[in-house]
Amino acid sequence: MELIEEIAARLGVRAERGKRFADLTSLRVGGAIDWVITPETEEEAAAIVNELDKAGIGWRPLGSGSNVLADDGDHHYVVLNLSNMKGEVHIDGELVSVSAGYSLPRLCIDAARAGLSGIEGLGGIPGTIGGALWMNAGAYGHEIGTVTEKVRVAREGKVVEIAGDSIEWNYRHTSFREGELLLGATLRLKHDDPEQIKARMDEVKQKRLASQPHGSRSAGCFFKNPPASAIGTGKIIDEMGMKGQRRGSAVVSPVHANFIVTEGENARAEDALALAEEIRERVRREQGIELEYEVELWRAKPENTDERGSADADERGSI
Ligand SMILES: Cc1cc2nc3c(=O)[nH]c(=O)nc-3n(C[C@H](O)[C@H](O)[C@H](O)COP(=O)(O)OP(=O)(O)OC[C@H]3O[C@@H](n4cnc5c(N)ncnc54)[C@H](O)[C@@H]3O)c2cc1C
């Protein structure tokens, strides 16, 4: 029995071989993963990463994979799949405690039903609470960091709580340290009329429906908006006439130019990357703007990385 298998069996956690990133990410591309370990509770997740760290085995946390573009090679590390670590939502007055694997859209609905306001703008962001916390997900004037009172993290095999205001919450970026495993959070929301909260959620949903592709395989906005530009990245790419541009199995969405969508059963990450680099190159040449990736690029071989991708993505995890 391999060491990873032995650790997982000892802790009663599922460990699988034969999975691909194409099975685990919303872009539906990406190569084979050595091992996928799927804890179901915060305690299990804390214990497993402690054991992996002690054994010197590299691992990387993954939520719903809706902000990750993993390349087509073989990824020789453990993916900690947190999408089953859902737990139960606990509501105590205006405080809402939830595990990192819980769905963010689901939590937004729960909060609205309970008459709690503060995250209704986040309702259409796919993914888990952990993924949202990691990159301070946000939309339509709401960001998760603004309402995060406490975060539970894994430290030496234990679940430890840290204060939300000890974290820097920036535009799609936080100060969580590399290799930090987020286990759950307590959010502080505000009582409001459930009907009004629902109305605001519906409004945001309509805006998304009108401006973003649906039923397509994407990772949301591929690039961040440039800080010094008056117009957003989608508009910049659109004005260059790149909507509908294709590289093999990857296409610039005709609906929203900052979305790259993949098509076909054997879609390739390299097509999406090549298209993304073509966009960056043109924006650099024609607008003098250096686009920064919002999507995280996960490489099979981090030691051979080039300049592509955010520092977060390349330095992430204990690989
Ligand atoms: C159609 C569409 C629309 C989108 N719209 C928006 C939007 O409006 N605003 C926005 O902000 N994003 C948007 N996104 C991007 C994405 O949904 C968010 O970034 C989301 O928060 C990612 O959550 P996830 O669980 O899928 O994370 P993943 O993609 O699985 O992971 C993202 C990062 O978080 C890390 N991570 C995940 N869980 C944990 C954990 N428990 N502990 C430590 N690290 C962890 C991963 O290692 C990775 O670095 C959109 C995506 C799609 C497909």
The ligand as a MOL file (V3000), in Angstrom:
LIG
                    3D

  0  0  0     0  0            999 V3000
M  V30 BEGIN CTAB
M  V30 COUNTS 53 58 0 0 0
M  V30 BEGIN ATOM
M  V30 1 C -19.7210 31.3930 -14.6190 0
M  V30 2 C -18.7540 31.8840 -13.5670 0
M  V30 3 C -18.9340 33.1430 -13.0090 0
M  V30 4 C -18.0600 33.6240 -12.0310 0
M  V30 5 N -18.2690 34.8580 -11.4880 0
M  V30 6 C -17.4560 35.3140 -10.5060 0
M  V30 7 C -17.6890 36.5990 -9.8880 0
M  V30 8 O -18.6210 37.3240 -10.2170 0
M  V30 9 N -16.8520 36.9830 -8.8960 0
M  V30 10 C -15.8130 36.2060 -8.4730 0
M  V30 11 O -15.1090 36.6060 -7.5450 0
M  V30 12 N -15.5520 35.0040 -9.0600 0
M  V30 13 C -16.3420 34.5420 -10.0480 0
M  V30 14 N -16.0910 33.3270 -10.6370 0
M  V30 15 C -14.8940 32.5460 -10.2450 0
M  V30 16 C -15.1510 31.4930 -9.1420 0
M  V30 17 O -16.4830 31.1000 -9.1350 0
M  V30 18 C -14.7620 32.0380 -7.7730 0
M  V30 19 O -13.3960 32.3730 -7.7530 0
M  V30 20 C -15.0330 31.0210 -6.6610 0
M  V30 21 O -14.9400 31.6730 -5.4180 0
M  V30 22 C -14.0740 29.8440 -6.6890 0
M  V30 23 O -14.5270 28.8710 -5.7560 0
M  V30 24 P -14.1320 27.3420 -5.9560 0
M  V30 25 O -14.6390 26.5780 -4.7970 0
M  V30 26 O -14.5610 26.8780 -7.2880 0
M  V30 27 O -12.5470 27.4600 -5.8700 0
M  V30 28 P -11.4960 26.6510 -6.7440 0
M  V30 29 O -11.5670 27.1090 -8.1540 0
M  V30 30 O -11.6180 25.2160 -6.4750 0
M  V30 31 O -10.1350 27.1670 -6.0870 0
M  V30 32 C -9.7430 28.5230 -6.2660 0
M  V30 33 C -8.5560 28.7890 -5.3310 0
M  V30 34 O -8.9840 28.6840 -3.9920 0
M  V30 35 C -8.1930 27.7250 -3.3190 0
M  V30 36 N -9.0660 27.0380 -2.3740 0
M  V30 37 C -10.2880 26.4800 -2.5950 0
M  V30 38 N -10.7690 25.9900 -1.4550 0
M  V30 39 C -9.8220 26.2030 -0.5040 0
M  V30 40 C -9.7230 25.9030 0.8780 0
M  V30 41 N -10.7150 25.3110 1.5350 0
M  V30 42 N -8.6050 26.2600 1.5590 0
M  V30 43 C -7.5910 26.8790 0.9080 0
M  V30 44 N -7.6330 27.2030 -0.3860 0
M  V30 45 C -8.7320 26.8780 -1.0880 0
M  V30 46 C -7.6730 26.7850 -4.3840 0
M  V30 47 O -6.4810 26.1440 -3.9530 0
M  V30 48 C -7.4140 27.7760 -5.4940 0
M  V30 49 O -6.1940 28.4160 -5.2200 0
M  V30 50 C -16.9660 32.8230 -11.6130 0
M  V30 51 C -16.7830 31.5400 -12.1750 0
M  V30 52 C -17.6760 31.0670 -13.1440 0
M  V30 53 C -17.4770 29.6880 -13.7120 0
M  V30 END ATOM
M  V30 BEGIN BOND
M  V30 1 1 1 2
M  V30 2 1 2 3
M  V30 3 2 2 52
M  V30 4 2 3 4
M  V30 5 1 4 5
M  V30 6 1 4 50
M  V30 7 2 5 6
M  V30 8 1 6 7
M  V30 9 1 6 13
M  V30 10 2 7 8
M  V30 11 1 7 9
M  V30 12 1 9 10
M  V30 13 2 10 11
M  V30 14 1 10 12
M  V30 15 2 12 13
M  V30 16 1 13 14
M  V30 17 1 14 15
M  V30 18 1 14 50
M  V30 19 1 15 16
M  V30 20 1 16 17
M  V30 21 1 16 18
M  V30 22 1 18 19
M  V30 23 1 18 20
M  V30 24 1 20 21
M  V30 25 1 20 22
M  V30 26 1 22 23
M  V30 27 1 23 24
M  V30 28 2 24 25
M  V30 29 1 24 26
M  V30 30 1 24 27
M  V30 31 1 27 28
M  V30 32 2 28 29
M  V30 33 1 28 30
M  V30 34 1 28 31
M  V30 35 1 31 32
M  V30 36 1 32 33
M  V30 37 1 33 34
M  V30 38 1 33 48
M  V30 39 1 34 35
M  V30 40 1 35 36
M  V30 41 1 35 46
M  V30 42 1 36 37
M  V30 43 1 36 45
M  V30 44 2 37 38
M  V30 45 1 38 39
M  V30 46 1 39 40
M  V30 47 2 39 45
M  V30 48 1 40 41
M  V30 49 2 40 42
M  V30 50 1 42 43
M  V30 51 2 43 44
M  V30 52 1 44 45
M  V30 53 1 46 47
M  V30 54 1 46 48
M  V30 55 1 48 49
M  V30 56 2 50 51
M  V30 57 1 51 52
M  V30 58 1 52 53
M  V30 END BOND
M  V30 END CTAB
M  END
